[in-house]
Amino acid sequence: MQRTDKTNYYLDIAETVSERGTCLRRNFGAIIVNHDEIVSSGYTGAPRGRKNCLDLGYCVRETLGIPRGERYELCRSVHAEMNAIISAARNDMIGATLYLVGKEAKNGDYVSNPAPCSMCKRLIINAGIQKVIARTSKANFTVTAVDSWVQNDESLTGKFGY
């Protein structure tokens, strides 16, 4: 028997969390881990008490043909990273790692080039999270040092990395 390494163990958990998502386009799952303990989790879904796209049967952004990375103010969902952050105490997130997995709702494929949006990046920075690990396939992932987002501030250059 071969034991799963810790990175894929946590990514597998984030992937399971994503299965609770209610988005008709993409569902993400996120977990925050610090000192080898899961601090919180979050998935893509409408704010508590509001109807989500799955229940409504449509996605406003998809109906309007809005590309990925644009016009999130029209989206009903709270992002997985946001939900994980608001479910944790900041003190528990300082120096932590956020594990992120996204899947396309229509076919279950992994989201290509998964990365937090610019809004989520700001929240991750302020939460004190140190790195983000995002699954690109069942066996592969990227590791991003959050400090690189501080050093390479796209909001000053106009270069957005969605």
OpenMM code with the backbone's topology and positions (N, CA, C; nanometers):
from openmm import Vec3, app, unit

residues = "MET GLN ARG THR ASP LYS THR ASN TYR TYR LEU ASP ILE ALA GLU THR VAL SER GLU ARG GLY THR CYS LEU ARG ARG ASN PHE GLY ALA ILE ILE VAL ASN HIS ASP GLU ILE VAL SER SER GLY TYR THR GLY ALA PRO ARG GLY ARG LYS ASN CYS LEU ASP LEU GLY TYR CYS VAL ARG GLU THR LEU GLY ILE PRO ARG GLY GLU ARG TYR GLU LEU CYS ARG SER VAL HIS ALA GLU MET ASN ALA ILE ILE SER ALA ALA ARG ASN ASP MET ILE GLY ALA THR LEU TYR LEU VAL GLY LYS GLU ALA LYS ASN GLY ASP TYR VAL SER ASN PRO ALA PRO CYS SER MET CYS LYS ARG LEU ILE ILE ASN ALA GLY ILE GLN LYS VAL ILE ALA ARG THR SER LYS ALA ASN PHE THR VAL THR ALA VAL ASP SER TRP VAL GLN ASN ASP GLU SER LEU THR GLY LYS PHE GLY TYR".split()
positions = [
    Vec3(0.0836, -0.1185, 0.0000),
    Vec3(0.0000, 0.0000, 0.0000),
    Vec3(0.0879, 0.1245, 0.0000),
    Vec3(0.0567, 0.2200, -0.0860),
    Vec3(0.1328, 0.3445, -0.0924),
    Vec3(0.0535, 0.4560, -0.0255),
    Vec3(0.1204, 0.5258, 0.0627),
    Vec3(0.0561, 0.6329, 0.1376),
    Vec3(0.0537, 0.7617, 0.0560),
    Vec3(-0.0591, 0.8306, 0.0572),
    Vec3(-0.0731, 0.9587, -0.0130),
    Vec3(0.0117, 1.0639, 0.0572),
    Vec3(0.0852, 1.1428, -0.0226),
    Vec3(0.1631, 1.2513, 0.0370),
    Vec3(0.0679, 1.3578, 0.0906),
    Vec3(0.1181, 1.4407, 0.1821),
    Vec3(0.0317, 1.5379, 0.2505),
    Vec3(-0.0289, 1.6413, 0.1562),
    Vec3(0.0462, 1.6854, 0.0579),
    Vec3(-0.0092, 1.7849, -0.0341),
    Vec3(-0.1315, 1.7292, -0.1046),
    Vec3(-0.1211, 1.6095, -0.1598),
    Vec3(-0.2354, 1.5504, -0.2294),
    Vec3(-0.3462, 1.5096, -0.1331),
    Vec3(-0.3113, 1.4751, -0.0108),
    Vec3(-0.4112, 1.4467, 0.0914),
    Vec3(-0.4993, 1.5703, 0.1126),
    Vec3(-0.4360, 1.6859, 0.1320),
    Vec3(-0.5124, 1.8085, 0.1530),
    Vec3(-0.5858, 1.8522, 0.0261),
    Vec3(-0.5246, 1.8324, -0.0892),
    Vec3(-0.5938, 1.8651, -0.2144),
    Vec3(-0.7145, 1.7740, -0.2351),
    Vec3(-0.7028, 1.6469, -0.1978),
    Vec3(-0.8175, 1.5557, -0.2074),
    Vec3(-0.9325, 1.6031, -0.1187),
    Vec3(-0.8991, 1.6522, -0.0001),
    Vec3(-1.0036, 1.7039, 0.0892),
    Vec3(-1.0681, 1.8281, 0.0273),
    Vec3(-0.9867, 1.9190, -0.0267),
    Vec3(-1.0413, 2.0390, -0.0921),
    Vec3(-1.1292, 1.9996, -0.2109),
    Vec3(-1.0902, 1.8949, -0.2817),
    Vec3(-1.1707, 1.8482, -0.3950),
    Vec3(-1.3063, 1.7967, -0.3470),
    Vec3(-1.3069, 1.7249, -0.2371),
    Vec3(-1.4329, 1.6773, -0.1801),
    Vec3(-1.5192, 1.7951, -0.1360),
    Vec3(-1.4571, 1.8964, -0.0766),
    Vec3(-1.5308, 2.0159, -0.0348),
    Vec3(-1.5961, 2.0823, -0.1569),
    Vec3(-1.5272, 2.0815, -0.2706),
    Vec3(-1.5810, 2.1445, -0.3918),
    Vec3(-1.7121, 2.0802, -0.4370),
    Vec3(-1.7349, 1.9557, -0.3984),
    Vec3(-1.8563, 1.8847, -0.4393),
    Vec3(-1.9827, 1.9431, -0.3759),
    Vec3(-1.9675, 2.0304, -0.2765),
    Vec3(-2.0812, 2.1003, -0.2163),
    Vec3(-2.1173, 2.2270, -0.2936),
    Vec3(-2.0331, 2.2659, -0.3892),
    Vec3(-2.0542, 2.3893, -0.4639),
    Vec3(-2.1851, 2.3903, -0.5405),
    Vec3(-2.2366, 2.5107, -0.5627),
    Vec3(-2.3670, 2.5260, -0.6282),
    Vec3(-2.3591, 2.6085, -0.7568),
    Vec3(-2.2407, 2.6314, -0.8070),
    Vec3(-2.2225, 2.7105, -0.9288),
    Vec3(-2.2471, 2.6225, -1.0514),
    Vec3(-2.3071, 2.6794, -1.1527),
    Vec3(-2.3324, 2.6067, -1.2764),
    Vec3(-2.2154, 2.6142, -1.3737),
    Vec3(-2.1122, 2.6949, -1.3415),
    Vec3(-1.9947, 2.7081, -1.4277),
    Vec3(-1.8761, 2.6303, -1.3709),
    Vec3(-1.8317, 2.6711, -1.2524),
    Vec3(-1.7141, 2.6112, -1.1891),
    Vec3(-1.7368, 2.6018, -1.0395),
    Vec3(-1.6950, 2.4908, -0.9830),
    Vec3(-1.7031, 2.4755, -0.8388),
    Vec3(-1.5645, 2.4555, -0.7812),
    Vec3(-1.5351, 2.5368, -0.6829),
    Vec3(-1.4064, 2.5292, -0.6152),
    Vec3(-1.4273, 2.4860, -0.4716),
    Vec3(-1.3276, 2.4187, -0.4201),
    Vec3(-1.3215, 2.3866, -0.2785),
    Vec3(-1.1895, 2.4365, -0.2260),
    Vec3(-1.1901, 2.4896, -0.1059),
    Vec3(-1.0678, 2.5419, -0.0449),
    Vec3(-1.0614, 2.4952, 0.1000),
    Vec3(-0.9417, 2.4612, 0.1432),
    Vec3(-0.9195, 2.4373, 0.2852),
    Vec3(-0.7954, 2.5158, 0.3259),
    Vec3(-0.7978, 2.5628, 0.4480),
    Vec3(-0.6838, 2.6340, 0.5049),
    Vec3(-0.6225, 2.5422, 0.6091),
    Vec3(-0.4921, 2.5205, 0.5968),
    Vec3(-0.4199, 2.4301, 0.6860),
    Vec3(-0.3046, 2.5052, 0.7507),
    Vec3(-0.2929, 2.4913, 0.8812),
    Vec3(-0.1819, 2.5527, 0.9538),
    Vec3(-0.1329, 2.4544, 1.0589),
    Vec3(-0.0024, 2.4396, 1.0680),
    Vec3(0.0591, 2.3460, 1.1631),
    Vec3(-0.0006, 2.2064, 1.1474),
    Vec3(-0.0240, 2.1677, 1.0219),
    Vec3(-0.0744, 2.0344, 0.9883),
    Vec3(-0.2137, 2.0061, 1.0438),
    Vec3(-0.2926, 2.1112, 1.0634),
    Vec3(-0.4318, 2.0969, 1.1063),
    Vec3(-0.5204, 2.1792, 1.0148),
    Vec3(-0.6358, 2.1237, 0.9798),
    Vec3(-0.7312, 2.1965, 0.8970),
    Vec3(-0.7987, 2.3027, 0.9834),
    Vec3(-0.7852, 2.4270, 0.9397),
    Vec3(-0.8410, 2.5411, 1.0118),
    Vec3(-0.9848, 2.5663, 0.9684),
    Vec3(-1.0104, 2.5609, 0.8373),
    Vec3(-1.1449, 2.5855, 0.7857),
    Vec3(-1.1548, 2.5356, 0.6431),
    Vec3(-1.2772, 2.5355, 0.5935),
    Vec3(-1.3009, 2.4971, 0.4549),
    Vec3(-1.4060, 2.5898, 0.3954),
    Vec3(-1.4121, 2.5925, 0.2641),
    Vec3(-1.5126, 2.6727, 0.1964),
    Vec3(-1.5343, 2.6216, 0.0558),
    Vec3(-1.6532, 2.6454, 0.0041),
    Vec3(-1.6841, 2.6079, -0.1335),
    Vec3(-1.7627, 2.7204, -0.1985),
    Vec3(-1.7769, 2.7131, -0.3293),
    Vec3(-1.8463, 2.8140, -0.4070),
    Vec3(-1.9972, 2.8013, -0.3855),
    Vec3(-2.0598, 2.9111, -0.3449),
    Vec3(-2.2041, 2.9071, -0.3255),
    Vec3(-2.2594, 3.0426, -0.2872),
    Vec3(-2.3884, 3.0582, -0.3058),
    Vec3(-2.4566, 3.1832, -0.2734),
    Vec3(-2.4491, 3.2101, -0.1230),
    Vec3(-2.4588, 3.3362, -0.0816),
    Vec3(-2.4619, 3.3681, 0.0610),
    Vec3(-2.5768, 3.2941, 0.1302),
    Vec3(-2.5554, 3.2644, 0.2557),
    Vec3(-2.6563, 3.1909, 0.3342),
    Vec3(-2.7938, 3.2552, 0.3203),
    Vec3(-2.8931, 3.1716, 0.2941),
    Vec3(-3.0308, 3.2181, 0.2842),
    Vec3(-3.0731, 3.2639, 0.1462),
    Vec3(-2.9760, 3.2881, 0.0575),
    Vec3(-3.0109, 3.3308, -0.0783),
    Vec3(-3.0153, 3.2097, -0.1711),
    Vec3(-3.0940, 3.2202, -0.2753),
    Vec3(-3.0993, 3.1129, -0.3748),
    Vec3(-2.9692, 3.1114, -0.4535),
    Vec3(-2.9246, 2.9902, -0.4850),
    Vec3(-2.8029, 2.9771, -0.5648),
    Vec3(-2.8386, 2.9417, -0.7095),
    Vec3(-2.7416, 2.9490, -0.7943),
    Vec3(-2.7639, 2.9250, -0.9377),
    Vec3(-2.8174, 2.7852, -0.9643),
    Vec3(-2.7709, 2.6877, -0.8892),
    Vec3(-2.8178, 2.5506, -0.9060),
    Vec3(-2.9688, 2.5423, -0.8856),
    Vec3(-3.0193, 2.6126, -0.7846),
    Vec3(-3.1636, 2.6137, -0.7585),
    Vec3(-3.2403, 2.6975, -0.8609),
    Vec3(-3.1794, 2.8086, -0.9045),
    Vec3(-3.2449, 2.8957, -1.0020),
    Vec3(-3.2451, 2.8341, -1.1419),
    Vec3(-3.1420, 2.7525, -1.1694),
    Vec3(-3.1327, 2.6884, -1.3007),
    Vec3(-3.0608, 2.7710, -1.4055),
    Vec3(-2.9981, 2.8793, -1.3641),
    Vec3(-2.9217, 2.9609, -1.4588),
    Vec3(-2.8105, 3.0366, -1.3859),
    Vec3(-2.7122, 3.0764, -1.4646),
    Vec3(-2.5999, 3.1573, -1.4163),
    Vec3(-2.6038, 3.2885, -1.4936),
    Vec3(-2.6131, 3.3978, -1.4233),
    Vec3(-2.6211, 3.5295, -1.4880),
    Vec3(-2.4976, 3.5548, -1.5739),
    Vec3(-2.3802, 3.5252, -1.5209),
    Vec3(-2.2570, 3.5524, -1.5964),
    Vec3(-2.2500, 3.4671, -1.7223),
    Vec3(-2.2940, 3.3422, -1.7130),
    Vec3(-2.2937, 3.2554, -1.8313),
    Vec3(-2.3977, 3.3021, -1.9325),
    Vec3(-2.5153, 3.3383, -1.8851),
    Vec3(-2.6222, 3.3880, -1.9731),
    Vec3(-2.5751, 3.5110, -2.0504),
    Vec3(-2.4996, 3.5976, -1.9842),
    Vec3(-2.4497, 3.7192, -2.0490),
    Vec3(-2.3186, 3.6974, -2.1257),
    Vec3(-2.2640, 3.5762, -2.1211),
    Vec3(-2.1397, 3.5463, -2.1925),
    Vec3(-2.0175, 3.6136, -2.1336),
    Vec3(-2.0174, 3.6362, -2.0039),
    Vec3(-1.9057, 3.7041, -1.9389),
    Vec3(-1.7910, 3.6056, -1.9187),
    Vec3(-1.6712, 3.6385, -1.9665),
    Vec3(-1.5570, 3.5474, -1.9535),
    Vec3(-1.5097, 3.5314, -1.8092),
    Vec3(-1.4391, 3.4236, -1.7864),
    Vec3(-1.3775, 3.3962, -1.6570),
    Vec3(-1.2893, 3.5141, -1.6185),
    Vec3(-1.2971, 3.5518, -1.4914),
    Vec3(-1.2117, 3.6587, -1.4409),
    Vec3(-1.2698, 3.7985, -1.4519),
    Vec3(-1.3914, 3.8087, -1.5048),
    Vec3(-1.4513, 3.9409, -1.5236),
    Vec3(-1.5884, 3.9491, -1.4574),
    Vec3(-1.6231, 4.0692, -1.4131),
    Vec3(-1.7560, 4.1057, -1.3650),
    Vec3(-1.8100, 4.0155, -1.2534),
    Vec3(-1.7253, 3.9875, -1.1554),
    Vec3(-1.7693, 3.9020, -1.0451),
    Vec3(-1.8814, 3.9645, -0.9622),
    Vec3(-1.9013, 4.0947, -0.9743),
    Vec3(-2.0100, 4.1573, -0.8997),
    Vec3(-2.1469, 4.1079, -0.9461),
    Vec3(-2.1530, 4.0473, -1.0638),
    Vec3(-2.2788, 3.9922, -1.1148),
    Vec3(-2.3020, 3.8476, -1.0699),
    Vec3(-2.2031, 3.7890, -1.0088),
    Vec3(-2.2108, 3.6487, -0.9664),
    Vec3(-2.2847, 3.6378, -0.8328),
    Vec3(-2.3689, 3.5371, -0.8199),
    Vec3(-2.4428, 3.5127, -0.6960),
    Vec3(-2.3540, 3.4489, -0.5896),
    Vec3(-2.2449, 3.3874, -0.6301),
    Vec3(-2.1646, 3.3061, -0.5386),
    Vec3(-2.0605, 3.3840, -0.4596),
    Vec3(-2.0320, 3.3291, -0.3431),
    Vec3(-1.9157, 3.3678, -0.2649),
    Vec3(-1.8099, 3.2632, -0.2989),
    Vec3(-1.6891, 3.3070, -0.3311),
    Vec3(-1.5845, 3.2143, -0.3718),
    Vec3(-1.5409, 3.1238, -0.2566),
    Vec3(-1.4892, 3.0084, -0.2921),
    Vec3(-1.4451, 2.9089, -0.1935),
    Vec3(-1.3401, 2.9672, -0.0991),
    Vec3(-1.2444, 3.0407, -0.1546),
    Vec3(-1.1392, 3.1001, -0.0717),
    Vec3(-1.1988, 3.1977, 0.0291),
    Vec3(-1.2945, 3.2781, -0.0166),
    Vec3(-1.3603, 3.3751, 0.0716),
    Vec3(-1.4336, 3.3035, 0.1842),
    Vec3(-1.5090, 3.1990, 0.1484),
    Vec3(-1.5830, 3.1248, 0.2501),
    Vec3(-1.4904, 3.0593, 0.3518),
    Vec3(-1.3765, 3.0074, 0.3067),
    Vec3(-1.2806, 2.9476, 0.4003),
    Vec3(-1.2228, 3.0546, 0.4929),
    Vec3(-1.1914, 3.1710, 0.4387),
    Vec3(-1.1323, 3.2786, 0.5191),
    Vec3(-1.2313, 3.3325, 0.6220),
    Vec3(-1.3563, 3.3530, 0.5828),
    Vec3(-1.4514, 3.4093, 0.6789),
    Vec3(-1.4928, 3.3085, 0.7857),
    Vec3(-1.4581, 3.1823, 0.7651),
    Vec3(-1.4897, 3.0792, 0.8639),
    Vec3(-1.3748, 3.0528, 0.9610),
    Vec3(-1.2695, 3.1318, 0.9507),
    Vec3(-1.1515, 3.1089, 1.0346),
    Vec3(-1.1118, 3.2363, 1.1078),
    Vec3(-1.0463, 3.2190, 1.2201),
    Vec3(-0.9888, 3.3325, 1.2919),
    Vec3(-0.8567, 3.3700, 1.2254),
    Vec3(-0.8299, 3.4992, 1.2130),
    Vec3(-0.7073, 3.5430, 1.1465),
    Vec3(-0.5843, 3.4833, 1.2128),
    Vec3(-0.5835, 3.4766, 1.3421),
    Vec3(-0.4679, 3.4227, 1.4135),
    Vec3(-0.4367, 3.2791, 1.3705),
    Vec3(-0.5395, 3.2040, 1.3326),
    Vec3(-0.5194, 3.0659, 1.2880),
    Vec3(-0.4715, 3.0576, 1.1435),
    Vec3(-0.4813, 3.1675, 1.0697),
    Vec3(-0.4419, 3.1667, 0.9287),
    Vec3(-0.3011, 3.2205, 0.9049),
    Vec3(-0.2443, 3.2889, 1.0000),
    Vec3(-0.1124, 3.3485, 0.9806),
    Vec3(-0.0096, 3.2380, 0.9578),
    Vec3(0.0541, 3.2423, 0.8416),
    Vec3(0.1540, 3.1419, 0.8046),
    Vec3(0.0954, 3.0148, 0.7459),
    Vec3(-0.0360, 3.0113, 0.7230),
    Vec3(-0.1041, 2.8906, 0.6762),
    Vec3(-0.0902, 2.8710, 0.5253),
    Vec3(-0.1371, 2.7552, 0.4804),
    Vec3(-0.1444, 2.7218, 0.3385),
    Vec3(-0.2903, 2.7041, 0.3016),
    Vec3(-0.3298, 2.7612, 0.1879),
    Vec3(-0.4639, 2.7418, 0.1347),
    Vec3(-0.4531, 2.6433, 0.0186),
    Vec3(-0.5284, 2.5344, 0.0260),
    Vec3(-0.5340, 2.4336, -0.0800),
    Vec3(-0.6611, 2.4583, -0.1594),
    Vec3(-0.6478, 2.4595, -0.2928),
    Vec3(-0.7580, 2.4994, -0.3801),
    Vec3(-0.7752, 2.4001, -0.4944),
    Vec3(-0.8991, 2.3555, -0.5159),
    Vec3(-0.9296, 2.2666, -0.6280),
    Vec3(-1.0560, 2.3181, -0.6944),
    Vec3(-1.0516, 2.3300, -0.8269),
    Vec3(-1.1679, 2.3729, -0.9036),
    Vec3(-1.2016, 2.2735, -1.0119),
    Vec3(-1.3318, 2.2537, -1.0330),
    Vec3(-1.3781, 2.1644, -1.1393),
    Vec3(-1.4855, 2.2331, -1.2213),
    Vec3(-1.4839, 2.2053, -1.3504),
    Vec3(-1.5863, 2.2572, -1.4404),
    Vec3(-1.7171, 2.1846, -1.4099),
    Vec3(-1.8244, 2.2595, -1.3917),
    Vec3(-1.9530, 2.1996, -1.3546),
    Vec3(-2.0099, 2.1102, -1.4656),
    Vec3(-1.9861, 2.1461, -1.5893),
    Vec3(-2.0470, 2.0716, -1.7005),
    Vec3(-1.9855, 1.9342, -1.7242),
    Vec3(-1.8531, 1.9227, -1.7042),
    Vec3(-1.7895, 1.7954, -1.7387),
    Vec3(-1.7009, 1.7370, -1.6276),
    Vec3(-1.6831, 1.8091, -1.5187),
    Vec3(-1.6030, 1.7574, -1.4085),
    Vec3(-1.4531, 1.7673, -1.4282),
    Vec3(-1.4085, 1.8285, -1.5382),
    Vec3(-1.2651, 1.8473, -1.5609),
    Vec3(-1.2093, 1.9476, -1.4613),
    Vec3(-1.0812, 1.9324, -1.4313),
    Vec3(-1.0157, 2.0312, -1.3462),
    Vec3(-1.0103, 2.1643, -1.4198),
    Vec3(-1.0306, 2.2723, -1.3472),
    Vec3(-1.0211, 2.4063, -1.4050),
    Vec3(-0.8773, 2.4287, -1.4497),
    Vec3(-0.8610, 2.4743, -1.5740),
    Vec3(-0.7252, 2.5010, -1.6232),
    Vec3(-0.6736, 2.6300, -1.5603),
    Vec3(-0.5475, 2.6308, -1.5272),
    Vec3(-0.4832, 2.7461, -1.4642),
    Vec3(-0.5609, 2.7983, -1.3432),
    Vec3(-0.5877, 2.7118, -1.2471),
    Vec3(-0.6648, 2.7584, -1.1310),
    Vec3(-0.5850, 2.8580, -1.0481),
    Vec3(-0.6493, 2.9656, -1.0120),
    Vec3(-0.5844, 3.0677, -0.9299),
    Vec3(-0.6921, 3.1562, -0.8691),
    Vec3(-0.6671, 3.2079, -0.7519),
    Vec3(-0.7635, 3.3005, -0.6921),
    Vec3(-0.7791, 3.4261, -0.7779),
    Vec3(-0.8994, 3.4811, -0.7783),
    Vec3(-0.9242, 3.6067, -0.8487),
    Vec3(-0.8560, 3.7203, -0.7717),
    Vec3(-0.8559, 3.8386, -0.8281),
    Vec3(-0.7881, 3.9520, -0.7634),
    Vec3(-0.8508, 3.9857, -0.6280),
    Vec3(-0.9828, 3.9713, -0.6160),
    Vec3(-1.0482, 3.9971, -0.4864),
    Vec3(-1.0030, 3.8942, -0.3822),
    Vec3(-1.0016, 3.7672, -0.4209),
    Vec3(-0.9595, 3.6623, -0.3277),
    Vec3(-0.8128, 3.6784, -0.2897),
    Vec3(-0.7305, 3.7208, -0.3853),
    Vec3(-0.5889, 3.7444, -0.3540),
    Vec3(-0.5749, 3.8466, -0.2417),
    Vec3(-0.6531, 3.9528, -0.2482),
    Vec3(-0.6458, 4.0554, -0.1434),
    Vec3(-0.6857, 3.9982, -0.0080),
    Vec3(-0.7895, 3.9180, -0.0057),
    Vec3(-0.8322, 3.8570, 0.1203),
    Vec3(-0.7269, 3.7594, 0.1733),
    Vec3(-0.6679, 3.6813, 0.0840),
    Vec3(-0.5642, 3.5855, 0.1232),
    Vec3(-0.4442, 3.6586, 0.1816),
    Vec3(-0.4039, 3.7666, 0.1176),
    Vec3(-0.2917, 3.8467, 0.1683),
    Vec3(-0.3232, 3.8970, 0.3091),
    Vec3(-0.4397, 3.9598, 0.3264),
    Vec3(-0.4743, 4.0167, 0.4565),
    Vec3(-0.4991, 3.9121, 0.5637),
    Vec3(-0.5365, 3.7918, 0.5242),
    Vec3(-0.5585, 3.6843, 0.6208),
    Vec3(-0.4264, 3.6344, 0.6803),
    Vec3(-0.3153, 3.6633, 0.6124),
    Vec3(-0.1856, 3.6173, 0.6609),
    Vec3(-0.1460, 3.4807, 0.6082),
    Vec3(-0.2201, 3.4311, 0.5097),
    Vec3(-0.1885, 3.3012, 0.4488),
    Vec3(-0.0572, 3.3142, 0.3729),
    Vec3(0.0279, 3.2132, 0.3862),
    Vec3(0.1634, 3.2190, 0.3310),
    Vec3(0.1742, 3.1659, 0.1885),
    Vec3(0.1004, 3.0584, 0.1568),
    Vec3(0.1078, 3.0042, 0.0210),
    Vec3(-0.0239, 2.9415, -0.0190),
    Vec3(-0.0415, 2.9312, -0.1511),
    Vec3(-0.1602, 2.8710, -0.2098),
    Vec3(-0.1137, 2.7566, -0.2988),
    Vec3(-0.1727, 2.6398, -0.2760),
    Vec3(-0.1441, 2.5229, -0.3586),
    Vec3(-0.2724, 2.4901, -0.4332),
    Vec3(-0.2653, 2.4912, -0.5675),
    Vec3(-0.3837, 2.4699, -0.6508),
    Vec3(-0.3632, 2.3486, -0.7408),
    Vec3(-0.4590, 2.2599, -0.7414),
    Vec3(-0.4527, 2.1373, -0.8221),
    Vec3(-0.4805, 2.1705, -0.9680),
    Vec3(-0.3922, 2.1202, -1.0560),
    Vec3(-0.4102, 2.1380, -1.2003),
    Vec3(-0.4542, 2.0085, -1.2678),
    Vec3(-0.4277, 1.8956, -1.2032),
    Vec3(-0.4742, 1.7637, -1.2467),
    Vec3(-0.4674, 1.6741, -1.1237),
    Vec3(-0.5137, 1.5515, -1.1368),
    Vec3(-0.5147, 1.4630, -1.0202),
    Vec3(-0.3744, 1.4464, -0.9615),
    Vec3(-0.2714, 1.4562, -1.0440),
    Vec3(-0.1346, 1.4335, -0.9967),
    Vec3(-0.0491, 1.5599, -0.9890),
    Vec3(-0.0992, 1.6718, -1.0393),
    Vec3(-0.0163, 1.7919, -1.0476),
    Vec3(-0.0820, 1.9105, -0.9790),
    Vec3(0.0033, 2.0026, -0.9360),
    Vec3(-0.0441, 2.1221, -0.8676),
    Vec3(0.0601, 2.2324, -0.8798),
    Vec3(0.0156, 2.3543, -0.8526),
    Vec3(0.1068, 2.4684, -0.8492),
    Vec3(0.1181, 2.5163, -0.7049),
    Vec3(0.2323, 2.5746, -0.6746),
    Vec3(0.2547, 2.6333, -0.5422),
    Vec3(0.2900, 2.7796, -0.5642),
    Vec3(0.2144, 2.8677, -0.5004),
    Vec3(0.2370, 3.0110, -0.5150),
    Vec3(0.2620, 3.0728, -0.3780),
    Vec3(0.3730, 3.1427, -0.3668),
    Vec3(0.4010, 3.2185, -0.2448),
    Vec3(0.3169, 3.3451, -0.2481),
    Vec3(0.2359, 3.3651, -0.1455),
    Vec3(0.1467, 3.4810, -0.1406),
    Vec3(0.2262, 3.6110, -0.1458),
    Vec3(0.3453, 3.6105, -0.0903),
    Vec3(0.4298, 3.7300, -0.0941),
    Vec3(0.4555, 3.7773, -0.2374),
    Vec3(0.4531, 3.6851, -0.3341),
    Vec3(0.4750, 3.7249, -0.4741),
    Vec3(0.3615, 3.8153, -0.5232),
    Vec3(0.2410, 3.7991, -0.4664),
    Vec3(0.1295, 3.8862, -0.5044),
    Vec3(0.1477, 4.0263, -0.4474),
    Vec3(0.2172, 4.0354, -0.3353),
    Vec3(0.2444, 4.1660, -0.2760),
    Vec3(0.3524, 4.2349, -0.3595),
    Vec3(0.4560, 4.1603, -0.3944),
    Vec3(0.5673, 4.2160, -0.4708),
    Vec3(0.5276, 4.2523, -0.6143),
    Vec3(0.4409, 4.1722, -0.6755),
    Vec3(0.3974, 4.1932, -0.8140),
    Vec3(0.2503, 4.2343, -0.8144),
    Vec3(0.2240, 4.3529, -0.7692),
    Vec3(0.0880, 4.4027, -0.7496),
    Vec3(0.0229, 4.4367, -0.8830),
    Vec3(-0.0630, 4.3454, -0.9330),
    Vec3(-0.1274, 4.3654, -1.0631),
    Vec3(-0.2212, 4.4849, -1.0643),
    Vec3(-0.2672, 4.5283, -0.9476),
    Vec3(-0.3579, 4.6424, -0.9441),
    Vec3(-0.2843, 4.7727, -0.9785),
    Vec3(-0.1522, 4.7718, -0.9700),
    Vec3(-0.0746, 4.8907, -1.0061),
    Vec3(-0.0279, 4.8869, -1.1510),
    Vec3(-0.0181, 4.7658, -1.2071),
    Vec3(0.0362, 4.7522, -1.3426),
    Vec3(-0.0702, 4.7321, -1.4489),
    Vec3(-0.1901, 4.6940, -1.4058),
    Vec3(-0.2948, 4.6639, -1.5022),
    Vec3(-0.2828, 4.5239, -1.5590),
    Vec3(-0.1873, 4.4419, -1.5085),
    Vec3(-0.1697, 4.3043, -1.5556),
    Vec3(-0.2428, 4.2116, -1.4598),
    Vec3(-0.3537, 4.1600, -1.5089),
    Vec3(-0.4360, 4.0733, -1.4246),
    Vec3(-0.4111, 3.9285, -1.4624),
    Vec3(-0.3839, 3.8435, -1.3639),
    Vec3(-0.3486, 3.7055, -1.3907),
    Vec3(-0.4596, 3.6067, -1.3643),
    Vec3(-0.5747, 3.6237, -1.4250),
    Vec3(-0.6806, 3.5261, -1.3991),
    Vec3(-0.6564, 3.4053, -1.4865),
] * unit.nanometer
topology = app.Topology()
chain = topology.addChain("A")
for resn in residues:
    res = topology.addResidue(resn, chain)
    for name in ("N", "CA", "C"):
        topology.addAtom(name, app.Element.getBySymbol(name[0]), res)
